């Protein structure tokens, strides 16, 4: 993937949005429904539903975020730097930047090429 620095940054931001939503959903499900025979309703976002079908979506997104940071900095980073990366982003600001007002808007994010690679 040959991307400009701006495209790498935008892709990383979009993946961070998706990661935070999936992580929040997984945390919620684990906390409230772990030992229950209950299926959470599907998201209004097809993108989130597709990623939820993957067994390790959270880990894939986490690795992608770190790899994009490595591309931006042009150096190899340790995995533990992941939380430092995402702490620098405010989800509300990212929602505003990419025009996300409701879950369906996540489908507008331009990460289809990344999904093909996954």
C-alpha positions in Angstrom: 0.0 0.0 0.0 1.6 3.3 -1.1 0.0 6.0 0.9 0.9 9.6 1.6 1.5 10.7 5.2 -1.9 12.3 5.3 -3.6 9.1 4.0 -1.7 7.0 6.6 -2.9 9.4 9.3 -6.5 9.4 8.1 -6.5 5.6 7.8 -5.1 5.3 11.3 -7.7 7.7 12.7 -10.5 5.7 11.0 -9.2 2.4 12.4 -8.9 4.0 15.8 -12.6 4.9 15.6 -13.6 1.4 14.7 -11.2 -0.2 17.2 -12.7 1.9 20.1 -16.2 1.0 19.1 -15.5 -2.7 18.8 -13.5 -2.7 22.1 -16.3 -0.9 23.9 -18.8 -3.4 22.6 -16.6 -6.4 23.6 -16.0 -4.9 27.0 -19.8 -4.3 27.5 -20.6 -7.8 26.4 -18.0 -9.4 28.6 -19.1 -7.4 31.6 -22.8 -7.8 31.3 -23.4 -10.9 29.3 -20.4 -13.2 29.7 -22.2 -16.1 31.4 -25.6 -15.6 29.8 -27.1 -17.2 26.8 -27.8 -14.0 25.1 -26.9 -12.7 21.6 -26.3 -9.0 21.3 -28.3 -7.3 18.6 -26.4 -6.6 15.4 -25.0 -3.1 14.9 -26.6 -0.6 12.5 -23.2 -0.5 10.8 -22.4 -3.2 8.3 -18.7 -2.5 8.8 -18.9 -3.3 12.5 -21.0 -6.4 11.9 -18.4 -7.6 9.4 -15.5 -7.1 11.8 -17.5 -8.7 14.7 -17.6 -11.8 12.6 -13.8 -12.1 12.7 -12.6 -14.0 15.8 -9.7 -11.6 16.5 -10.9 -8.3 15.0 -9.8 -6.3 18.0 -6.2 -7.7 17.8 -6.1 -7.1 14.0 -7.1 -3.5 14.4 -4.7 -3.0 17.3 -1.8 -4.4 15.1 -2.9 -2.2 12.2 -2.9 0.9 14.3 0.7 0.2 15.5 1.9 -0.7 12.0 0.5 2.6 10.7 2.3 4.5 13.5 5.5 2.7 12.4 4.9 3.9 8.9 4.4 7.4 10.1 7.5 7.4 12.3 9.5 5.2 9.9 10.7 3.0 12.8 9.8 -0.2 14.5 7.7 0.2 17.7 6.9 -2.1 20.6 3.3 -3.3 20.9 3.0 -1.7 24.3 3.0 1.7 22.6 -0.5 1.0 21.3 -2.3 2.6 24.3 0.0 5.6 24.0 -1.1 6.0 20.4 -4.9 5.8 21.0 -4.8 8.0 24.1 -3.8 10.8 21.8 -7.1 10.7 20.0 -10.5 12.0 21.2 -13.3 9.9 19.8 -15.7 12.9 19.7 -13.2 14.9 17.6 -12.7 12.0 15.2 -16.5 11.5 14.9 -16.8 15.2 14.0 -13.9 15.1 11.6 -15.3 12.2 9.6 -19.0 13.2 9.9 -20.1 10.3 12.1 -23.4 11.0 13.8 -24.8 7.5 14.1 -23.6 3.9 13.7 -24.6 3.7 10.0 -22.1 6.5 9.3 -19.2 4.2 10.1 -19.9 2.5 6.8 -18.8 5.7 5.0 -15.2 5.3 6.4 -12.8 4.5 3.6 -11.1 1.3 4.8 -12.5 -1.2 2.3 -9.0 -1.8 0.9 -7.7 -2.6 4.4 -10.6 -5.0 4.9 -9.6 -6.8 1.7 -6.1 -7.3 3.0 -7.4 -8.7 6.3 
